[in-house]
Amino acid sequence: MKKLSLVLSLFSMGFYFSQSTVLHNLNNNRLMSQAVNKIGVAELADKEFVGSPFLESQFLPSTIKGENGTYLLRYNIYNDEIILKDGDKYFKVPKDGIDYLYINGKYVIRLINGSYYVQSSSEKGNYTIVKKESVKFTEGKVSENAYGQNLPAKFTPLKPEYFLYNTENKVLTPAKAEDLKKALPSKESNLDTFFKKNKLKKPEDYNALLEVIVN
């Protein structure tokens, strides 16, 4: 019981510190920019839509490279924005100076050429595999007569695009056989062999592809 109390006390202290850091940065206008609609679509509130514009619907404890403290963040795929929650207020994290964010110990979100990508493999040498998520938004419709049904607004996830990312020179190469062979001619034979046996459907497949590229 004493051990549990100590853990809870340390958690509370850490949360208070991180909130203090957030408020300090907010007051100094360094980390956060203007307040934004938390959904990312004007006049669209929680539960007024089907699907989700977010990578994860909940705001999750996260860290930002180069910033102290832990923040409640979520990635709005539709708007390509990282949103921060502080109490009942919401802020957009500016992209200036951001390298990557670590969301809930689960997602590494990298900022590449002004856009966010989700890391989809381990990192080896100067390389990793990232994917660009995208979401389609369809506006809701009100029925024109008493016999029809209202249609809610809808977010539909689209097929993500995968890339090989060179963390040193910040270059993205589509994770497709021909593109990779052109970018890495010395690996052409190994890549041919790999793509004959692999369809790149699971995270393990992308780690295996990385092994071929790096070794």
C-alpha positions in Angstrom: 0.0 0.0 0.0 2.9 2.3 0.9 4.5 1.5 -2.4 1.3 2.3 -4.3 1.0 5.6 -2.5 4.5 6.5 -3.4 3.9 5.7 -7.1 0.8 7.8 -7.1 2.6 10.7 -5.4 5.4 10.6 -7.9 2.8 10.5 -10.8 1.0 13.5 -9.4 4.2 15.4 -9.0 5.2 14.6 -12.6 1.8 15.6 -13.9 1.9 18.9 -12.0 5.3 19.7 -13.3 4.3 18.9 -16.9 1.2 21.1 -16.6 3.3 23.9 -15.1 5.7 23.5 -18.1 2.7 23.7 -20.5 1.4 26.8 -18.9 4.9 28.4 -18.8 5.3 27.7 -22.5 1.8 28.9 -23.3 2.3 32.2 -21.5 5.6 32.7 -23.3 4.0 31.8 -26.6 6.8 29.4 -27.4 5.3 25.9 -27.7 1.6 26.5 -28.6 0.0 28.7 -31.2 -3.6 29.8 -31.5 -6.6 27.9 -30.1 -8.2 25.6 -32.6 -11.4 23.6 -33.0 -10.6 20.3 -31.3 -12.1 18.2 -34.1 -10.5 20.3 -36.9 -13.7 21.0 -38.8 -15.7 24.2 -38.2 -19.0 23.8 -36.3 -18.5 20.0 -36.0 -18.7 18.9 -32.3 -17.9 15.6 -30.6 -20.1 12.6 -31.5 -21.6 14.5 -34.5 -19.7 12.4 -37.0 -19.0 8.8 -38.0 -15.5 7.5 -38.0 -12.6 9.5 -36.8 -10.1 12.1 -38.0 -7.6 11.1 -35.4 -4.8 8.5 -35.1 -6.2 7.8 -31.6 -9.5 9.4 -30.4 -8.2 10.1 -26.8 -5.6 12.7 -25.8 -2.7 10.6 -24.6 0.4 11.4 -22.5 3.1 12.3 -24.9 6.6 13.8 -25.2 8.0 16.2 -27.8 11.7 16.0 -28.7 13.4 19.1 -27.4 10.6 20.0 -24.9 10.5 19.1 -21.2 7.5 17.5 -19.6 4.6 15.3 -20.7 1.7 16.6 -22.7 -1.8 15.4 -23.6 -1.7 15.1 -27.4 -3.5 13.6 -30.3 -2.7 13.6 -34.0 -5.5 15.0 -36.2 -4.8 13.1 -39.5 -7.4 15.1 -41.5 -5.8 18.5 -40.7 -2.3 17.1 -40.3 -2.0 18.8 -36.9 -0.9 17.8 -33.4 -3.5 19.1 -30.9 -2.7 19.7 -27.2 -5.3 19.6 -24.5 -4.8 21.7 -21.4 -7.9 21.5 -19.1 -10.8 22.5 -21.3 -8.7 24.3 -23.8 -7.1 23.1 -27.0 -4.0 24.3 -28.9 -2.2 23.4 -32.0 1.5 22.5 -31.7 3.5 24.6 -34.2 5.6 22.6 -36.7 8.5 25.0 -36.4 11.5 23.1 -34.9 9.6 19.9 -34.4 11.6 16.7 -35.2 9.4 14.0 -33.7 6.8 13.3 -31.0 6.3 10.1 -28.9 2.6 9.5 -28.3 1.7 7.2 -25.4 4.8 5.1 -25.7 3.2 3.6 -28.8 3.6 6.0 -31.8 6.6 7.9 -33.1 5.2 10.8 -35.2 7.9 12.4 -37.3 7.7 15.8 -39.0 9.1 15.5 -42.5 9.0 18.4 -45.0 6.3 20.1 -43.1 4.0 17.1 -42.8 3.5 14.4 -40.1 4.3 10.7 -40.8 3.9 7.7 -38.5 7.0 5.6 -38.0 6.2 2.0 -39.0 9.5 0.1 -38.4 12.5 0.2 -36.2 15.3 2.6 -37.0 18.5 1.2 -38.4 21.5 3.2 -39.5 20.0 6.4 -41.0 16.9 4.7 -42.2 13.3 3.9 -41.0 10.0 3.2 -42.7 7.2 5.8 -42.2 3.7 5.9 -43.4 1.5 8.9 -44.4 -2.0 8.5 -43.1 -4.9 10.3 -44.7 -8.6 10.7 -44.0 -11.5 11.7 -46.3 -14.2 14.0 -44.9 -17.8 13.9 -46.1 -20.2 16.5 -44.9 -23.5 15.5 -43.3 -26.8 15.9 -45.1 -30.2 16.8 -43.7 -33.1 14.8 -45.2 -35.2 16.8 -47.6 -38.4 15.1 -46.5 -40.0 13.3 -43.5 -39.4 9.9 -45.1 -35.6 10.2 -45.5 -32.9 9.9 -42.9 -30.3 12.5 -41.9 -26.8 11.5 -42.8 -24.1 12.4 -40.3 -20.7 13.8 -41.2 -18.2 11.1 -41.9 -14.5 10.5 -41.7 -13.2 7.7 -43.9 -9.6 6.4 -43.5 -7.7 6.0 -46.8 -5.0 3.6 -47.7 -1.7 4.9 -46.2 1.4 5.5 -48.3 4.7 4.0 -47.1 8.2 5.5 -47.5 11.8 4.8 -46.8 13.0 7.8 -44.8 16.7 8.8 -44.5 16.9 10.6 -41.2 20.2 12.1 -42.1 19.4 13.9 -45.4 15.6 14.0 -44.8 14.8 12.3 -48.1 11.6 10.2 -48.6 11.5 7.4 -51.1 8.3 5.5 -51.8 8.6 2.0 -50.4 8.0 0.3 -53.7 10.3 -2.0 -55.6 11.1 0.2 -58.6 11.5 3.4 -56.5 13.8 1.7 -54.0 16.0 0.0 -56.7 16.4 3.4 -58.4 17.4 5.1 -55.1 19.6 2.2 -54.0 21.1 0.6 -57.1 23.7 -1.4 -55.1 20.7 -3.2 -53.4 18.8 -4.0 -56.6 19.4 -7.7 -56.6 18.6 -8.1 -52.9 15.5 -6.0 -53.3 14.3 -8.1 -56.3 14.6 -11.2 -54.1 12.8 -9.6 -51.2 9.8 -8.3 -53.1 9.3 -11.7 -54.8 8.7 -13.2 -51.4 7.1 -10.3 -49.4 4.0 -8.2 -49.9 4.6 -5.6 -47.1 1.4 -6.2 -45.1 2.7 -6.3 -41.5 5.1 -4.2 -39.4 7.4 -7.2 -39.5 7.6 -7.0 -43.3 8.9 -3.4 -43.1 11.5 -4.3 -40.5 12.6 -7.1 -42.9 12.8 -4.6 -45.8 14.9 -2.3 -43.6 17.4 -5.2 -43.0 17.8 -5.7 -46.7 18.5 -2.0 -47.2 20.9 -1.5 -44.3 22.9 -4.8 -44.5 
